Amino acid sequence: MSDDAATPPGPAERSGPERIRALAHPVRLEILDILDRLGEATATECAQRTGQTVANCSFHLRTLAKYGFVEEAERRGRQRPWRPAPGGYDLRPDVGSSDAVRAADELALLTLERETRRLHAYYAHAHATPARWREAASMLTEVVWATPGELAELADDVAARVARLARRAPADRPAGARPANVLAVLTPDTHAD
């Protein structure tokens, strides 16, 4: 990382409202998606894929770096590529902070809107998806009876399993692997007492 890059947040800052709000922006989420898919990209490459200006993408990349979501990758000549910060990001808010909880709720709603658009796009054309990929796709809905601790443990288990696949280096990905979208939502039933 260069000297002008911000220091990533420490453990106490990882679930603060400012950090969560920094991510709650459609362009920033799109840039993170690009970096997750490509491994690294410059502001110019992000601009080409998002339809934003290079300056706007550069601003958003610096903001993401300030809050520890991305970091500078090794320079390629004069190009400054960025990559996802190691370890992914867990944005469960500090439940003692109403500001952090509200920020996390805003981010969750924005994320649900994005993922709903992706699901609609997939299922609108799923019939044209090769059979082996169509058979691998799934949608699971289930009511489970769990304590808060069990639900948190389930979330951790799912997150750990997904992280193993998401953070594989390109050289470690098996032949025929391609990006797949995962949306896992675990929420208590608001109708239950």
C-alpha positions as CSV (number, residue, x, y, z in Angstrom):
1,M,0.0,0.0,0.0
2,S,1.2,3.5,-0.7
3,D,1.8,6.0,2.0
4,D,-1.3,8.0,1.0
5,A,-3.6,5.1,1.6
6,A,-5.5,5.0,4.8
7,T,-4.8,2.6,7.5
8,P,-7.5,-0.2,7.6
9,P,-9.9,0.0,10.5
10,G,-9.0,-1.9,13.7
11,P,-11.4,-4.5,15.2
12,A,-13.3,-1.9,17.2
13,E,-14.0,0.2,14.1
14,R,-15.0,-2.7,11.8
15,S,-18.7,-2.5,12.6
16,G,-19.0,1.3,13.1
17,P,-21.7,3.3,11.3
18,E,-19.2,5.3,9.2
19,R,-17.6,2.2,7.8
20,I,-21.0,0.5,7.1
21,R,-22.3,3.7,5.4
22,A,-19.2,3.9,3.3
23,L,-20.2,0.6,1.7
24,A,-23.9,1.6,1.3
25,H,-23.4,3.1,-2.1
26,P,-24.4,1.5,-5.4
27,V,-21.2,2.3,-7.2
28,R,-19.0,1.1,-4.4
29,L,-20.9,-2.2,-4.3
30,E,-20.5,-2.5,-8.0
31,I,-16.7,-1.8,-7.8
32,L,-16.4,-4.4,-5.0
33,D,-18.2,-6.9,-7.2
34,I,-15.8,-6.1,-10.1
35,L,-12.8,-6.6,-7.8
36,D,-14.2,-9.9,-6.4
37,R,-14.7,-11.2,-10.0
38,L,-11.4,-10.0,-11.5
39,G,-9.1,-10.1,-8.5
40,E,-7.8,-6.6,-9.2
41,A,-8.7,-3.7,-11.4
42,T,-7.6,-0.1,-12.0
43,A,-10.0,2.9,-11.7
44,T,-10.0,3.0,-15.5
45,E,-11.1,-0.6,-15.7
46,C,-13.8,0.0,-13.1
47,A,-15.0,3.0,-15.1
48,Q,-15.2,0.9,-18.3
49,R,-17.3,-1.7,-16.5
50,T,-19.6,0.7,-14.5
51,G,-20.1,3.5,-17.0
52,Q,-18.8,5.9,-14.4
53,T,-15.9,8.4,-14.9
54,V,-12.4,7.4,-14.0
55,A,-12.3,10.2,-11.4
56,N,-15.5,9.0,-9.8
57,C,-14.2,5.4,-9.6
58,S,-10.9,6.6,-8.2
59,F,-12.8,8.5,-5.5
60,H,-14.9,5.5,-4.6
61,L,-11.8,3.2,-4.6
62,R,-10.0,5.6,-2.2
63,T,-13.1,5.6,0.1
64,L,-13.3,1.8,0.1
65,A,-9.6,1.8,0.9
66,K,-10.0,4.3,3.8
67,Y,-12.5,1.9,5.4
68,G,-10.5,-1.3,4.8
69,F,-12.6,-2.9,2.0
70,V,-9.9,-2.7,-0.7
71,E,-6.1,-2.1,-0.9
72,E,-3.7,-1.2,-3.6
73,A,-2.3,-4.1,-5.6
74,E,1.2,-4.2,-7.1
75,R,1.6,-1.5,-9.7
76,R,1.6,-2.4,-13.4
77,G,3.9,0.2,-14.9
78,R,2.0,3.5,-14.4
79,Q,-1.3,1.7,-13.6
80,R,-2.6,1.6,-10.0
81,P,-4.7,-1.5,-9.6
82,W,-6.8,-2.2,-6.5
83,R,-7.8,-5.6,-5.0
84,P,-10.2,-6.7,-2.2
85,A,-8.7,-6.5,1.2
86,P,-7.9,-9.9,2.7
87,G,-10.4,-11.5,4.9
88,G,-13.6,-10.2,3.3
89,Y,-15.9,-8.1,5.3
90,D,-18.3,-8.9,8.0
91,L,-20.6,-6.0,8.6
92,R,-22.7,-7.2,11.5
93,P,-23.2,-3.9,13.5
94,D,-22.4,-3.2,17.1
95,V,-26.0,-3.7,18.3
96,G,-25.3,-1.3,21.1
97,S,-25.1,1.5,18.6
98,S,-28.4,2.6,17.1
99,D,-26.4,4.5,14.3
100,A,-24.5,1.3,13.4
101,V,-27.7,-0.7,13.3
102,R,-29.5,1.8,11.1
103,A,-26.5,2.0,8.8
104,A,-26.4,-1.8,8.5
105,D,-30.2,-1.9,7.8
106,E,-29.7,0.7,5.0
107,L,-26.9,-1.4,3.5
108,A,-29.0,-4.6,3.8
109,L,-31.9,-3.0,1.9
110,L,-29.6,-1.8,-0.8
111,T,-27.9,-5.2,-1.1
112,L,-31.3,-6.9,-1.3
113,E,-32.4,-4.6,-4.1
114,R,-29.2,-5.5,-6.0
115,E,-29.4,-9.2,-5.4
116,T,-33.1,-9.2,-6.3
117,R,-32.2,-7.7,-9.7
118,R,-29.6,-10.4,-10.2
119,L,-32.0,-13.1,-9.3
120,H,-34.6,-11.8,-11.7
121,A,-32.0,-11.5,-14.5
122,Y,-30.9,-15.1,-13.8
123,Y,-34.3,-16.7,-13.7
124,A,-35.5,-14.7,-16.7
125,H,-32.9,-16.6,-18.8
126,A,-32.3,-19.7,-16.6
127,H,-33.9,-21.9,-19.3
128,A,-30.9,-21.1,-21.6
129,T,-28.3,-22.0,-18.9
130,P,-26.4,-25.2,-19.6
131,A,-27.9,-28.1,-17.7
132,R,-25.0,-28.7,-15.4
133,W,-25.0,-25.1,-14.2
134,R,-28.8,-25.1,-13.9
135,E,-28.7,-28.3,-11.8
136,A,-26.1,-26.7,-9.5
137,A,-28.2,-23.6,-9.0
138,S,-30.5,-23.7,-6.0
139,M,-32.8,-21.5,-3.9
140,L,-33.4,-22.7,-0.4
141,T,-36.1,-21.3,1.8
142,E,-36.8,-22.9,5.2
143,V,-38.0,-22.0,8.6
144,V,-35.6,-23.2,11.3
145,W,-36.1,-23.1,15.0
146,A,-33.0,-21.7,16.6
147,T,-31.7,-19.6,19.5
148,P,-29.9,-16.4,18.7
149,G,-26.6,-18.2,19.4
150,E,-27.5,-21.0,17.0
151,L,-28.5,-18.6,14.3
152,A,-25.3,-16.7,14.7
153,E,-23.3,-20.0,14.5
154,L,-25.2,-21.0,11.3
155,A,-24.3,-17.6,9.8
156,D,-20.7,-18.1,10.7
157,D,-20.6,-21.6,9.2
158,V,-22.2,-20.4,6.0
159,A,-19.8,-17.4,5.8
160,A,-16.8,-19.6,6.4
161,R,-17.7,-22.0,3.7
162,V,-18.5,-19.3,1.2
163,A,-15.3,-17.5,2.0
164,R,-13.2,-20.6,1.2
165,L,-14.6,-20.5,-2.3
166,A,-14.7,-16.7,-2.7
167,R,-11.1,-16.1,-1.7
168,R,-9.4,-18.8,-3.8
169,A,-6.5,-17.4,-5.8
170,P,-7.1,-17.6,-9.6
171,A,-4.4,-20.3,-9.8
172,D,-6.2,-22.5,-7.2
173,R,-9.6,-22.4,-9.0
174,P,-10.4,-25.7,-10.7
175,A,-10.9,-25.8,-14.5
176,G,-14.4,-24.9,-15.5
177,A,-15.0,-22.7,-12.4
178,R,-16.9,-19.6,-13.0
179,P,-18.4,-16.8,-10.7
180,A,-21.5,-17.7,-8.9
181,N,-23.7,-15.4,-6.8
182,V,-24.5,-16.4,-3.2
183,L,-27.1,-14.7,-1.2
184,A,-27.6,-16.0,2.3
185,V,-30.0,-14.2,4.6
186,L,-30.7,-15.4,8.1
187,T,-33.3,-13.3,10.0
188,P,-35.6,-14.0,12.9
189,D,-39.2,-14.4,12.0
190,T,-40.9,-11.0,12.8
191,H,-44.3,-12.8,13.2
192,A,-43.0,-15.1,16.0
193,D,-43.3,-14.2,19.6
